[in-house]
Amino acid sequence: MIPAMERPLPAMPALDELRAARDRVASCVRRTPLVRSDQLSDAAGGDVFLKLESLQVTGSFKARGAMNAVLALLERRRPGDAPPRLVTASAGNHGRALAWAAERAAVPTVVFTPRIAPAAKLDPIRRHGAELRAEAETYEDTERMAKAYAAATGARFLSAYSHPDLIAAIGTIALEIVEDLPRVDQIVVPVGGGGLVAGIAAAARLVRPDVEVVGVEVEASHPFAASLAAGRIVEVTVGPTIADGLAGNMDPDNLAFPLVQALVKKMVMVGERELSDAVRSLVLSDHVVAEGAGAVGAAAVASGRVLARARTTAVVVSGANIDAGRLAGIIANRD
């Protein structure tokens, strides 16, 4: 495998695109807090801060990209164009965010999800007026079904992670981290489809190229670790995980993958016990509710998979949409 910094850089969002995305969604999404975690700082021997996208509109970082994509689509419409219709595939958070954005913009939307997606993600999709089709067994099935629907109906398919407008808007998270914590040394990011880590890495490259971006997957679903090792996108066997938002393989045409290859210096994995411990610790010590996918960065720091000693680290807590019963079980150490 060619070392990341020896490869030609793939197409990245320009700084003016990041700023345009920030301006476009400024009235709709939150500038989320960046707070120091005493328990993680003590455990790691460094200064560890939490970027609380768990407090974002719709309960996850996905609101940034979904709203930017919808508004940019409307801006680019030409006179005489038919009103847009959208369809997407989602593990839940993107679908919830897109349903919210589409409701605000009056754009009809269909969302395909796995049938076992958490109610905390499915119920708001219905509430925001999107047509929910929670029919698939796996995330890969949801993508196939959503793309088939788009081909059959003419609706526009909007990927949950592989779209330039999504990636540009997600990059605004890195802009906020660097502005709020200029001395940051590394940013630790959950990795599912790759849009989050790609957007943050691309933005960091533009404004603070010395900042190291570290991706975190779960052992039960690690297509990026496997694909980076292979030098191309490969499929992995996906097992059960409480990080449902990170579970699944990548689209073979994933725009995020070449950005991750070129810009992300390290990819690590955490196990289910480490993940449950992190969800519990975030609630009990930091008073932060995080879903499994949102807690992988904290798990990586707490377990030493990401070294934070004598460094300033920002950990992205990407979402809070966890069912109450599951959260109670984790806190009681039953999950």
Order of alpha helices (4+ residues) and beta strands (2+ residues): alpha-beta-alpha-beta-alpha-beta-alpha-beta-alpha-beta-alpha-beta-alpha-beta-alpha-beta-alpha-alpha-beta-alpha-alpha-beta-alpha
